[in-house]
Amino acid sequence: MIDTKLHGRSLATDFPALAYTLGQARFDGLADQALAAADATGSPAGEWLLRMLVSFDIRTEGIPSRLSADVAALEWAIAQVHATPAPTHAPMLRRDVPDDAHSRPGAMLVPIDALRIVPVAFRLDAYLRRIAAGRRPQAPARGDQVVVVYRPAGRVHRIALSSGEGRLLQHLRLGVPVTDAVAAAVANGSAIDVGSARRDIDFWLGEGLFSQVLSP
């Protein structure tokens, strides 16, 4: 029997915006294939859904392939964050972290487990929110955006960033020392200046995206 659940949730539950974007009939056909592949291989159905979108010919339907792929990637990230166990305590770093703790040379920020950073080519954050609210929006406008999905405690949250902000956050998530990441952001135009980059980092700390500072 095919397991129609993903982390205890159905594919229709985890990919409502993709179903809306493709149309229910096309989504159901794709989901059936993904579920069959997952049942045969033991891999998550969500991963198969993303793979199948690469070869799924929807050009004749007027749906940009990048749009469907981006929607699926974002909803898969949300499903993964939902599936990550909530921490038993709040992250160590909040807005009251000492100002100099992450400014020391070589200091790195450790991200929480329930954090995903998804670069997309459309304004998807608002699009998904409208669908979740029961509205029937038109296709989202083109525009590079980085959507951050995170769960510092019980609830899953999302914020939309510019490409430059997303690049800075991704560098921090990958373990680039804070001072180096800030300097690179200013040099490549991701941040206007050091103060702007530092304000972004303070905001992310306040949102609970990082759990601790590692100093050399």
PyMOL CGO cylinders between C-alpha atoms (Angstrom):
from pymol import cmd
from pymol.cgo import CYLINDER

trace = [
    CYLINDER, 0.00, 0.00, 0.00, 1.27, 3.46, -0.88, 0.3, 1, 1, 1, 1, 1, 1,
    CYLINDER, 1.27, 3.46, -0.88, 2.02, 5.64, 2.10, 0.3, 1, 1, 1, 1, 1, 1,
    CYLINDER, 2.02, 5.64, 2.10, 0.12, 8.84, 1.36, 0.3, 1, 1, 1, 1, 1, 1,
    CYLINDER, 0.12, 8.84, 1.36, 1.60, 10.70, 4.30, 0.3, 1, 1, 1, 1, 1, 1,
    CYLINDER, 1.60, 10.70, 4.30, 4.61, 12.98, 4.57, 0.3, 1, 1, 1, 1, 1, 1,
    CYLINDER, 4.61, 12.98, 4.57, 5.81, 13.42, 8.16, 0.3, 1, 1, 1, 1, 1, 1,
    CYLINDER, 5.81, 13.42, 8.16, 2.27, 12.45, 9.22, 0.3, 1, 1, 1, 1, 1, 1,
    CYLINDER, 2.27, 12.45, 9.22, 0.75, 14.98, 6.80, 0.3, 1, 1, 1, 1, 1, 1,
    CYLINDER, 0.75, 14.98, 6.80, -0.66, 14.44, 3.29, 0.3, 1, 1, 1, 1, 1, 1,
    CYLINDER, -0.66, 14.44, 3.29, 0.97, 15.80, 0.16, 0.3, 1, 1, 1, 1, 1, 1,
    CYLINDER, 0.97, 15.80, 0.16, -2.12, 17.94, -0.41, 0.3, 1, 1, 1, 1, 1, 1,
    CYLINDER, -2.12, 17.94, -0.41, -1.66, 19.40, 3.08, 0.3, 1, 1, 1, 1, 1, 1,
    CYLINDER, -1.66, 19.40, 3.08, 2.01, 20.15, 2.56, 0.3, 1, 1, 1, 1, 1, 1,
    CYLINDER, 2.01, 20.15, 2.56, 1.77, 21.51, -0.99, 0.3, 1, 1, 1, 1, 1, 1,
    CYLINDER, 1.77, 21.51, -0.99, -1.47, 23.56, -1.16, 0.3, 1, 1, 1, 1, 1, 1,
    CYLINDER, -1.47, 23.56, -1.16, 0.11, 26.40, -3.16, 0.3, 1, 1, 1, 1, 1, 1,
    CYLINDER, 0.11, 26.40, -3.16, 1.60, 23.95, -5.66, 0.3, 1, 1, 1, 1, 1, 1,
    CYLINDER, 1.60, 23.95, -5.66, -1.82, 22.31, -6.09, 0.3, 1, 1, 1, 1, 1, 1,
    CYLINDER, -1.82, 22.31, -6.09, -3.36, 25.74, -6.66, 0.3, 1, 1, 1, 1, 1, 1,
    CYLINDER, -3.36, 25.74, -6.66, -0.64, 26.76, -9.13, 0.3, 1, 1, 1, 1, 1, 1,
    CYLINDER, -0.64, 26.76, -9.13, -0.75, 23.56, -11.19, 0.3, 1, 1, 1, 1, 1, 1,
    CYLINDER, -0.75, 23.56, -11.19, -4.46, 22.93, -10.85, 0.3, 1, 1, 1, 1, 1, 1,
    CYLINDER, -4.46, 22.93, -10.85, -5.84, 20.12, -8.73, 0.3, 1, 1, 1, 1, 1, 1,
    CYLINDER, -5.84, 20.12, -8.73, -6.01, 17.50, -11.51, 0.3, 1, 1, 1, 1, 1, 1,
    CYLINDER, -6.01, 17.50, -11.51, -2.39, 18.01, -12.62, 0.3, 1, 1, 1, 1, 1, 1,
    CYLINDER, -2.39, 18.01, -12.62, -1.22, 18.09, -9.02, 0.3, 1, 1, 1, 1, 1, 1,
    CYLINDER, -1.22, 18.09, -9.02, -3.06, 14.86, -8.18, 0.3, 1, 1, 1, 1, 1, 1,
    CYLINDER, -3.06, 14.86, -8.18, -1.44, 13.08, -11.12, 0.3, 1, 1, 1, 1, 1, 1,
    CYLINDER, -1.44, 13.08, -11.12, 2.01, 14.26, -10.13, 0.3, 1, 1, 1, 1, 1, 1,
    CYLINDER, 2.01, 14.26, -10.13, 1.40, 13.43, -6.46, 0.3, 1, 1, 1, 1, 1, 1,
    CYLINDER, 1.40, 13.43, -6.46, 0.32, 9.88, -7.34, 0.3, 1, 1, 1, 1, 1, 1,
    CYLINDER, 0.32, 9.88, -7.34, 3.61, 9.36, -9.18, 0.3, 1, 1, 1, 1, 1, 1,
    CYLINDER, 3.61, 9.36, -9.18, 5.61, 10.83, -6.30, 0.3, 1, 1, 1, 1, 1, 1,
    CYLINDER, 5.61, 10.83, -6.30, 3.84, 8.66, -3.75, 0.3, 1, 1, 1, 1, 1, 1,
    CYLINDER, 3.84, 8.66, -3.75, 4.41, 5.53, -5.84, 0.3, 1, 1, 1, 1, 1, 1,
    CYLINDER, 4.41, 5.53, -5.84, 8.13, 6.35, -6.17, 0.3, 1, 1, 1, 1, 1, 1,
    CYLINDER, 8.13, 6.35, -6.17, 8.36, 7.03, -2.44, 0.3, 1, 1, 1, 1, 1, 1,
    CYLINDER, 8.36, 7.03, -2.44, 6.68, 3.72, -1.65, 0.3, 1, 1, 1, 1, 1, 1,
    CYLINDER, 6.68, 3.72, -1.65, 9.11, 1.87, -3.93, 0.3, 1, 1, 1, 1, 1, 1,
    CYLINDER, 9.11, 1.87, -3.93, 12.29, 3.55, -2.69, 0.3, 1, 1, 1, 1, 1, 1,
    CYLINDER, 12.29, 3.55, -2.69, 11.59, 4.63, 0.89, 0.3, 1, 1, 1, 1, 1, 1,
    CYLINDER, 11.59, 4.63, 0.89, 12.57, 8.23, 0.05, 0.3, 1, 1, 1, 1, 1, 1,
    CYLINDER, 12.57, 8.23, 0.05, 10.27, 11.07, 1.12, 0.3, 1, 1, 1, 1, 1, 1,
    CYLINDER, 10.27, 11.07, 1.12, 7.41, 11.76, -1.30, 0.3, 1, 1, 1, 1, 1, 1,
    CYLINDER, 7.41, 11.76, -1.30, 8.15, 15.47, -1.12, 0.3, 1, 1, 1, 1, 1, 1,
    CYLINDER, 8.15, 15.47, -1.12, 11.62, 14.92, -2.57, 0.3, 1, 1, 1, 1, 1, 1,
    CYLINDER, 11.62, 14.92, -2.57, 10.17, 12.89, -5.43, 0.3, 1, 1, 1, 1, 1, 1,
    CYLINDER, 10.17, 12.89, -5.43, 7.64, 15.60, -6.10, 0.3, 1, 1, 1, 1, 1, 1,
    CYLINDER, 7.64, 15.60, -6.10, 10.45, 18.13, -6.51, 0.3, 1, 1, 1, 1, 1, 1,
    CYLINDER, 10.45, 18.13, -6.51, 12.40, 15.81, -8.81, 0.3, 1, 1, 1, 1, 1, 1,
    CYLINDER, 12.40, 15.81, -8.81, 9.41, 15.09, -11.01, 0.3, 1, 1, 1, 1, 1, 1,
    CYLINDER, 9.41, 15.09, -11.01, 8.67, 18.76, -11.52, 0.3, 1, 1, 1, 1, 1, 1,
    CYLINDER, 8.67, 18.76, -11.52, 11.94, 19.01, -13.47, 0.3, 1, 1, 1, 1, 1, 1,
    CYLINDER, 11.94, 19.01, -13.47, 10.58, 16.73, -16.22, 0.3, 1, 1, 1, 1, 1, 1,
    CYLINDER, 10.58, 16.73, -16.22, 6.88, 17.57, -15.83, 0.3, 1, 1, 1, 1, 1, 1,
    CYLINDER, 6.88, 17.57, -15.83, 5.87, 19.30, -19.07, 0.3, 1, 1, 1, 1, 1, 1,
    CYLINDER, 5.87, 19.30, -19.07, 3.57, 22.17, -18.13, 0.3, 1, 1, 1, 1, 1, 1,
    CYLINDER, 3.57, 22.17, -18.13, 4.77, 24.66, -20.74, 0.3, 1, 1, 1, 1, 1, 1,
    CYLINDER, 4.77, 24.66, -20.74, 1.59, 24.27, -22.77, 0.3, 1, 1, 1, 1, 1, 1,
    CYLINDER, 1.59, 24.27, -22.77, -0.47, 25.27, -19.74, 0.3, 1, 1, 1, 1, 1, 1,
    CYLINDER, -0.47, 25.27, -19.74, 1.22, 28.66, -19.49, 0.3, 1, 1, 1, 1, 1, 1,
    CYLINDER, 1.22, 28.66, -19.49, 2.78, 27.95, -16.11, 0.3, 1, 1, 1, 1, 1, 1,
    CYLINDER, 2.78, 27.95, -16.11, 6.48, 28.92, -15.87, 0.3, 1, 1, 1, 1, 1, 1,
    CYLINDER, 6.48, 28.92, -15.87, 8.48, 25.85, -14.87, 0.3, 1, 1, 1, 1, 1, 1,
    CYLINDER, 8.48, 25.85, -14.87, 10.56, 28.01, -12.50, 0.3, 1, 1, 1, 1, 1, 1,
    CYLINDER, 10.56, 28.01, -12.50, 7.38, 29.13, -10.73, 0.3, 1, 1, 1, 1, 1, 1,
    CYLINDER, 7.38, 29.13, -10.73, 6.18, 25.61, -10.00, 0.3, 1, 1, 1, 1, 1, 1,
    CYLINDER, 6.18, 25.61, -10.00, 9.69, 24.53, -8.94, 0.3, 1, 1, 1, 1, 1, 1,
    CYLINDER, 9.69, 24.53, -8.94, 10.07, 27.52, -6.60, 0.3, 1, 1, 1, 1, 1, 1,
    CYLINDER, 10.07, 27.52, -6.60, 6.64, 27.00, -5.03, 0.3, 1, 1, 1, 1, 1, 1,
    CYLINDER, 6.64, 27.00, -5.03, 7.42, 23.32, -4.45, 0.3, 1, 1, 1, 1, 1, 1,
    CYLINDER, 7.42, 23.32, -4.45, 10.86, 24.08, -2.99, 0.3, 1, 1, 1, 1, 1, 1,
    CYLINDER, 10.86, 24.08, -2.99, 9.42, 26.61, -0.57, 0.3, 1, 1, 1, 1, 1, 1,
    CYLINDER, 9.42, 26.61, -0.57, 6.56, 24.38, 0.55, 0.3, 1, 1, 1, 1, 1, 1,
    CYLINDER, 6.56, 24.38, 0.55, 8.98, 21.46, 0.98, 0.3, 1, 1, 1, 1, 1, 1,
    CYLINDER, 8.98, 21.46, 0.98, 11.16, 23.66, 3.20, 0.3, 1, 1, 1, 1, 1, 1,
    CYLINDER, 11.16, 23.66, 3.20, 8.11, 24.57, 5.28, 0.3, 1, 1, 1, 1, 1, 1,
    CYLINDER, 8.11, 24.57, 5.28, 7.22, 20.86, 5.62, 0.3, 1, 1, 1, 1, 1, 1,
    CYLINDER, 7.22, 20.86, 5.62, 10.77, 20.06, 6.73, 0.3, 1, 1, 1, 1, 1, 1,
    CYLINDER, 10.77, 20.06, 6.73, 10.74, 22.79, 9.35, 0.3, 1, 1, 1, 1, 1, 1,
    CYLINDER, 10.74, 22.79, 9.35, 7.37, 21.55, 10.59, 0.3, 1, 1, 1, 1, 1, 1,
    CYLINDER, 7.37, 21.55, 10.59, 8.91, 18.08, 10.93, 0.3, 1, 1, 1, 1, 1, 1,
    CYLINDER, 8.91, 18.08, 10.93, 11.93, 19.30, 12.90, 0.3, 1, 1, 1, 1, 1, 1,
    CYLINDER, 11.93, 19.30, 12.90, 11.30, 18.81, 16.63, 0.3, 1, 1, 1, 1, 1, 1,
    CYLINDER, 11.30, 18.81, 16.63, 10.82, 22.07, 18.46, 0.3, 1, 1, 1, 1, 1, 1,
    CYLINDER, 10.82, 22.07, 18.46, 13.63, 22.80, 20.93, 0.3, 1, 1, 1, 1, 1, 1,
    CYLINDER, 13.63, 22.80, 20.93, 12.90, 22.12, 24.57, 0.3, 1, 1, 1, 1, 1, 1,
    CYLINDER, 12.90, 22.12, 24.57, 14.25, 25.57, 25.41, 0.3, 1, 1, 1, 1, 1, 1,
    CYLINDER, 14.25, 25.57, 25.41, 14.46, 28.90, 23.62, 0.3, 1, 1, 1, 1, 1, 1,
    CYLINDER, 14.46, 28.90, 23.62, 17.61, 29.57, 21.56, 0.3, 1, 1, 1, 1, 1, 1,
    CYLINDER, 17.61, 29.57, 21.56, 20.42, 31.07, 23.61, 0.3, 1, 1, 1, 1, 1, 1,
    CYLINDER, 20.42, 31.07, 23.61, 20.82, 34.12, 21.41, 0.3, 1, 1, 1, 1, 1, 1,
    CYLINDER, 20.82, 34.12, 21.41, 18.15, 36.80, 21.57, 0.3, 1, 1, 1, 1, 1, 1,
    CYLINDER, 18.15, 36.80, 21.57, 18.16, 40.56, 21.20, 0.3, 1, 1, 1, 1, 1, 1,
    CYLINDER, 18.16, 40.56, 21.20, 19.89, 40.91, 24.58, 0.3, 1, 1, 1, 1, 1, 1,
    CYLINDER, 19.89, 40.91, 24.58, 23.04, 39.09, 23.39, 0.3, 1, 1, 1, 1, 1, 1,
    CYLINDER, 23.04, 39.09, 23.39, 26.08, 41.20, 24.32, 0.3, 1, 1, 1, 1, 1, 1,
    CYLINDER, 26.08, 41.20, 24.32, 26.86, 43.54, 21.42, 0.3, 1, 1, 1, 1, 1, 1,
    CYLINDER, 26.86, 43.54, 21.42, 30.49, 42.45, 21.20, 0.3, 1, 1, 1, 1, 1, 1,
    CYLINDER, 30.49, 42.45, 21.20, 29.91, 38.69, 21.50, 0.3, 1, 1, 1, 1, 1, 1,
    CYLINDER, 29.91, 38.69, 21.50, 29.60, 38.12, 17.76, 0.3, 1, 1, 1, 1, 1, 1,
    CYLINDER, 29.60, 38.12, 17.76, 31.85, 41.04, 16.76, 0.3, 1, 1, 1, 1, 1, 1,
    CYLINDER, 31.85, 41.04, 16.76, 35.06, 39.44, 17.95, 0.3, 1, 1, 1, 1, 1, 1,
    CYLINDER, 35.06, 39.44, 17.95, 37.44, 38.33, 15.17, 0.3, 1, 1, 1, 1, 1, 1,
    CYLINDER, 37.44, 38.33, 15.17, 36.66, 34.76, 14.11, 0.3, 1, 1, 1, 1, 1, 1,
    CYLINDER, 36.66, 34.76, 14.11, 33.37, 34.52, 16.01, 0.3, 1, 1, 1, 1, 1, 1,
    CYLINDER, 33.37, 34.52, 16.01, 30.73, 32.40, 14.25, 0.3, 1, 1, 1, 1, 1, 1,
    CYLINDER, 30.73, 32.40, 14.25, 26.98, 31.99, 14.75, 0.3, 1, 1, 1, 1, 1, 1,
    CYLINDER, 26.98, 31.99, 14.75, 25.46, 28.53, 15.07, 0.3, 1, 1, 1, 1, 1, 1,
    CYLINDER, 25.46, 28.53, 15.07, 22.04, 28.26, 13.35, 0.3, 1, 1, 1, 1, 1, 1,
    CYLINDER, 22.04, 28.26, 13.35, 19.08, 26.49, 14.88, 0.3, 1, 1, 1, 1, 1, 1,
    CYLINDER, 19.08, 26.49, 14.88, 18.16, 23.12, 13.35, 0.3, 1, 1, 1, 1, 1, 1,
    CYLINDER, 18.16, 23.12, 13.35, 14.76, 24.28, 12.13, 0.3, 1, 1, 1, 1, 1, 1,
    CYLINDER, 14.76, 24.28, 12.13, 16.05, 26.84, 9.63, 0.3, 1, 1, 1, 1, 1, 1,
    CYLINDER, 16.05, 26.84, 9.63, 15.73, 26.77, 5.85, 0.3, 1, 1, 1, 1, 1, 1,
    CYLINDER, 15.73, 26.77, 5.85, 16.75, 29.52, 3.40, 0.3, 1, 1, 1, 1, 1, 1,
    CYLINDER, 16.75, 29.52, 3.40, 15.02, 29.35, 0.02, 0.3, 1, 1, 1, 1, 1, 1,
    CYLINDER, 15.02, 29.35, 0.02, 16.00, 31.67, -2.87, 0.3, 1, 1, 1, 1, 1, 1,
    CYLINDER, 16.00, 31.67, -2.87, 13.16, 32.09, -5.38, 0.3, 1, 1, 1, 1, 1, 1,
    CYLINDER, 13.16, 32.09, -5.38, 12.57, 34.10, -8.54, 0.3, 1, 1, 1, 1, 1, 1,
    CYLINDER, 12.57, 34.10, -8.54, 9.02, 35.22, -7.68, 0.3, 1, 1, 1, 1, 1, 1,
    CYLINDER, 9.02, 35.22, -7.68, 7.31, 37.12, -4.87, 0.3, 1, 1, 1, 1, 1, 1,
    CYLINDER, 7.31, 37.12, -4.87, 6.22, 33.90, -3.24, 0.3, 1, 1, 1, 1, 1, 1,
    CYLINDER, 6.22, 33.90, -3.24, 5.87, 34.78, 0.44, 0.3, 1, 1, 1, 1, 1, 1,
    CYLINDER, 5.87, 34.78, 0.44, 2.76, 36.92, -0.08, 0.3, 1, 1, 1, 1, 1, 1,
    CYLINDER, 2.76, 36.92, -0.08, 1.44, 34.48, -2.70, 0.3, 1, 1, 1, 1, 1, 1,
    CYLINDER, 1.44, 34.48, -2.70, 1.53, 31.56, -0.25, 0.3, 1, 1, 1, 1, 1, 1,
    CYLINDER, 1.53, 31.56, -0.25, -0.04, 33.65, 2.51, 0.3, 1, 1, 1, 1, 1, 1,
    CYLINDER, -0.04, 33.65, 2.51, -2.96, 34.63, 0.26, 0.3, 1, 1, 1, 1, 1, 1,
    CYLINDER, -2.96, 34.63, 0.26, -3.58, 31.00, -0.70, 0.3, 1, 1, 1, 1, 1, 1,
    CYLINDER, -3.58, 31.00, -0.70, -3.42, 29.94, 2.97, 0.3, 1, 1, 1, 1, 1, 1,
    CYLINDER, -3.42, 29.94, 2.97, -6.05, 32.61, 3.73, 0.3, 1, 1, 1, 1, 1, 1,
    CYLINDER, -6.05, 32.61, 3.73, -8.43, 31.05, 1.20, 0.3, 1, 1, 1, 1, 1, 1,
    CYLINDER, -8.43, 31.05, 1.20, -7.94, 33.65, -1.51, 0.3, 1, 1, 1, 1, 1, 1,
    CYLINDER, -7.94, 33.65, -1.51, -7.36, 32.88, -5.22, 0.3, 1, 1, 1, 1, 1, 1,
    CYLINDER, -7.36, 32.88, -5.22, -4.51, 35.16, -6.23, 0.3, 1, 1, 1, 1, 1, 1,
    CYLINDER, -4.51, 35.16, -6.23, -3.12, 35.66, -9.69, 0.3, 1, 1, 1, 1, 1, 1,
    CYLINDER, -3.12, 35.66, -9.69, 0.35, 34.28, -10.42, 0.3, 1, 1, 1, 1, 1, 1,
    CYLINDER, 0.35, 34.28, -10.42, 2.99, 36.14, -8.40, 0.3, 1, 1, 1, 1, 1, 1,
    CYLINDER, 2.99, 36.14, -8.40, 5.15, 38.78, -10.02, 0.3, 1, 1, 1, 1, 1, 1,
    CYLINDER, 5.15, 38.78, -10.02, 8.72, 38.07, -10.98, 0.3, 1, 1, 1, 1, 1, 1,
    CYLINDER, 8.72, 38.07, -10.98, 11.27, 39.30, -8.50, 0.3, 1, 1, 1, 1, 1, 1,
    CYLINDER, 11.27, 39.30, -8.50, 14.19, 37.70, -6.71, 0.3, 1, 1, 1, 1, 1, 1,
    CYLINDER, 14.19, 37.70, -6.71, 13.39, 36.99, -3.09, 0.3, 1, 1, 1, 1, 1, 1,
    CYLINDER, 13.39, 36.99, -3.09, 14.87, 34.86, -0.33, 0.3, 1, 1, 1, 1, 1, 1,
    CYLINDER, 14.87, 34.86, -0.33, 12.31, 33.28, 1.98, 0.3, 1, 1, 1, 1, 1, 1,
    CYLINDER, 12.31, 33.28, 1.98, 13.51, 32.21, 5.42, 0.3, 1, 1, 1, 1, 1, 1,
    CYLINDER, 13.51, 32.21, 5.42, 11.52, 29.48, 7.17, 0.3, 1, 1, 1, 1, 1, 1,
    CYLINDER, 11.52, 29.48, 7.17, 12.32, 28.91, 10.83, 0.3, 1, 1, 1, 1, 1, 1,
    CYLINDER, 12.32, 28.91, 10.83, 10.99, 27.49, 14.06, 0.3, 1, 1, 1, 1, 1, 1,
    CYLINDER, 10.99, 27.49, 14.06, 12.74, 28.84, 17.14, 0.3, 1, 1, 1, 1, 1, 1,
    CYLINDER, 12.74, 28.84, 17.14, 10.06, 27.47, 19.46, 0.3, 1, 1, 1, 1, 1, 1,
    CYLINDER, 10.06, 27.47, 19.46, 6.58, 26.07, 18.88, 0.3, 1, 1, 1, 1, 1, 1,
    CYLINDER, 6.58, 26.07, 18.88, 5.44, 27.94, 15.77, 0.3, 1, 1, 1, 1, 1, 1,
    CYLINDER, 5.44, 27.94, 15.77, 6.84, 28.02, 12.25, 0.3, 1, 1, 1, 1, 1, 1,
    CYLINDER, 6.84, 28.02, 12.25, 7.60, 31.53, 10.97, 0.3, 1, 1, 1, 1, 1, 1,
    CYLINDER, 7.60, 31.53, 10.97, 8.58, 33.04, 7.61, 0.3, 1, 1, 1, 1, 1, 1,
    CYLINDER, 8.58, 33.04, 7.61, 10.29, 36.24, 6.59, 0.3, 1, 1, 1, 1, 1, 1,
    CYLINDER, 10.29, 36.24, 6.59, 11.09, 37.50, 3.09, 0.3, 1, 1, 1, 1, 1, 1,
    CYLINDER, 11.09, 37.50, 3.09, 14.50, 39.03, 2.43, 0.3, 1, 1, 1, 1, 1, 1,
    CYLINDER, 14.50, 39.03, 2.43, 16.20, 40.70, -0.50, 0.3, 1, 1, 1, 1, 1, 1,
    CYLINDER, 16.20, 40.70, -0.50, 18.80, 38.69, -2.39, 0.3, 1, 1, 1, 1, 1, 1,
    CYLINDER, 18.80, 38.69, -2.39, 21.62, 40.58, -0.67, 0.3, 1, 1, 1, 1, 1, 1,
    CYLINDER, 21.62, 40.58, -0.67, 20.19, 40.01, 2.80, 0.3, 1, 1, 1, 1, 1, 1,
    CYLINDER, 20.19, 40.01, 2.80, 19.67, 36.36, 1.98, 0.3, 1, 1, 1, 1, 1, 1,
    CYLINDER, 19.67, 36.36, 1.98, 23.27, 36.02, 0.82, 0.3, 1, 1, 1, 1, 1, 1,
    CYLINDER, 23.27, 36.02, 0.82, 24.53, 37.46, 4.10, 0.3, 1, 1, 1, 1, 1, 1,
    CYLINDER, 24.53, 37.46, 4.10, 22.31, 35.16, 6.14, 0.3, 1, 1, 1, 1, 1, 1,
    CYLINDER, 22.31, 35.16, 6.14, 23.38, 32.12, 4.12, 0.3, 1, 1, 1, 1, 1, 1,
    CYLINDER, 23.38, 32.12, 4.12, 27.05, 32.95, 4.74, 0.3, 1, 1, 1, 1, 1, 1,
    CYLINDER, 27.05, 32.95, 4.74, 26.39, 33.15, 8.48, 0.3, 1, 1, 1, 1, 1, 1,
    CYLINDER, 26.39, 33.15, 8.48, 24.45, 29.88, 8.38, 0.3, 1, 1, 1, 1, 1, 1,
    CYLINDER, 24.45, 29.88, 8.38, 27.38, 28.16, 6.63, 0.3, 1, 1, 1, 1, 1, 1,
    CYLINDER, 27.38, 28.16, 6.63, 29.78, 29.21, 9.39, 0.3, 1, 1, 1, 1, 1, 1,
    CYLINDER, 29.78, 29.21, 9.39, 31.50, 32.22, 7.83, 0.3, 1, 1, 1, 1, 1, 1,
    CYLINDER, 31.50, 32.22, 7.83, 32.80, 34.37, 10.73, 0.3, 1, 1, 1, 1, 1, 1,
    CYLINDER, 32.80, 34.37, 10.73, 30.52, 37.33, 11.36, 0.3, 1, 1, 1, 1, 1, 1,
    CYLINDER, 30.52, 37.33, 11.36, 33.15, 40.01, 10.74, 0.3, 1, 1, 1, 1, 1, 1,
    CYLINDER, 33.15, 40.01, 10.74, 34.15, 38.34, 7.44, 0.3, 1, 1, 1, 1, 1, 1,
    CYLINDER, 34.15, 38.34, 7.44, 30.53, 37.93, 6.34, 0.3, 1, 1, 1, 1, 1, 1,
    CYLINDER, 30.53, 37.93, 6.34, 29.78, 41.59, 7.10, 0.3, 1, 1, 1, 1, 1, 1,
    CYLINDER, 29.78, 41.59, 7.10, 32.87, 42.79, 5.24, 0.3, 1, 1, 1, 1, 1, 1,
    CYLINDER, 32.87, 42.79, 5.24, 31.96, 40.65, 2.21, 0.3, 1, 1, 1, 1, 1, 1,
    CYLINDER, 31.96, 40.65, 2.21, 28.36, 41.93, 2.26, 0.3, 1, 1, 1, 1, 1, 1,
    CYLINDER, 28.36, 41.93, 2.26, 29.56, 45.53, 2.12, 0.3, 1, 1, 1, 1, 1, 1,
    CYLINDER, 29.56, 45.53, 2.12, 32.13, 44.76, -0.56, 0.3, 1, 1, 1, 1, 1, 1,
    CYLINDER, 32.13, 44.76, -0.56, 29.72, 42.95, -2.89, 0.3, 1, 1, 1, 1, 1, 1,
    CYLINDER, 29.72, 42.95, -2.89, 26.83, 45.36, -2.35, 0.3, 1, 1, 1, 1, 1, 1,
    CYLINDER, 26.83, 45.36, -2.35, 24.63, 43.01, -0.32, 0.3, 1, 1, 1, 1, 1, 1,
    CYLINDER, 24.63, 43.01, -0.32, 24.62, 45.63, 2.46, 0.3, 1, 1, 1, 1, 1, 1,
    CYLINDER, 24.62, 45.63, 2.46, 24.91, 49.41, 2.20, 0.3, 1, 1, 1, 1, 1, 1,
    CYLINDER, 24.91, 49.41, 2.20, 27.38, 49.62, 5.04, 0.3, 1, 1, 1, 1, 1, 1,
    CYLINDER, 27.38, 49.62, 5.04, 28.56, 47.81, 8.15, 0.3, 1, 1, 1, 1, 1, 1,
    CYLINDER, 28.56, 47.81, 8.15, 25.83, 49.35, 10.29, 0.3, 1, 1, 1, 1, 1, 1,
    CYLINDER, 25.83, 49.35, 10.29, 23.11, 48.09, 7.95, 0.3, 1, 1, 1, 1, 1, 1,
    CYLINDER, 23.11, 48.09, 7.95, 24.54, 44.55, 7.96, 0.3, 1, 1, 1, 1, 1, 1,
    CYLINDER, 24.54, 44.55, 7.96, 24.82, 44.60, 11.75, 0.3, 1, 1, 1, 1, 1, 1,
    CYLINDER, 24.82, 44.60, 11.75, 21.19, 45.70, 12.10, 0.3, 1, 1, 1, 1, 1, 1,
    CYLINDER, 21.19, 45.70, 12.10, 20.10, 42.78, 9.90, 0.3, 1, 1, 1, 1, 1, 1,
    CYLINDER, 20.10, 42.78, 9.90, 22.09, 40.38, 12.09, 0.3, 1, 1, 1, 1, 1, 1,
    CYLINDER, 22.09, 40.38, 12.09, 20.61, 41.86, 15.27, 0.3, 1, 1, 1, 1, 1, 1,
    CYLINDER, 20.61, 41.86, 15.27, 17.13, 41.32, 13.84, 0.3, 1, 1, 1, 1, 1, 1,
    CYLINDER, 17.13, 41.32, 13.84, 17.89, 37.69, 12.98, 0.3, 1, 1, 1, 1, 1, 1,
    CYLINDER, 17.89, 37.69, 12.98, 19.26, 37.14, 16.47, 0.3, 1, 1, 1, 1, 1, 1,
    CYLINDER, 19.26, 37.14, 16.47, 16.06, 38.57, 17.88, 0.3, 1, 1, 1, 1, 1, 1,
    CYLINDER, 16.06, 38.57, 17.88, 14.03, 36.19, 15.72, 0.3, 1, 1, 1, 1, 1, 1,
    CYLINDER, 14.03, 36.19, 15.72, 15.90, 33.23, 17.22, 0.3, 1, 1, 1, 1, 1, 1,
    CYLINDER, 15.90, 33.23, 17.22, 17.64, 32.03, 14.05, 0.3, 1, 1, 1, 1, 1, 1,
    CYLINDER, 17.64, 32.03, 14.05, 20.89, 31.25, 15.88, 0.3, 1, 1, 1, 1, 1, 1,
    CYLINDER, 20.89, 31.25, 15.88, 21.53, 29.25, 19.01, 0.3, 1, 1, 1, 1, 1, 1,
    CYLINDER, 21.53, 29.25, 19.01, 25.02, 30.26, 20.10, 0.3, 1, 1, 1, 1, 1, 1,
    CYLINDER, 25.02, 30.26, 20.10, 28.26, 32.10, 19.33, 0.3, 1, 1, 1, 1, 1, 1,
    CYLINDER, 28.26, 32.10, 19.33, 31.45, 30.13, 18.76, 0.3, 1, 1, 1, 1, 1, 1,
    CYLINDER, 31.45, 30.13, 18.76, 34.64, 32.07, 19.41, 0.3, 1, 1, 1, 1, 1, 1,
    CYLINDER, 34.64, 32.07, 19.41, 38.10, 30.87, 18.36, 0.3, 1, 1, 1, 1, 1, 1,
]
cmd.load_cgo(trace, "trace")
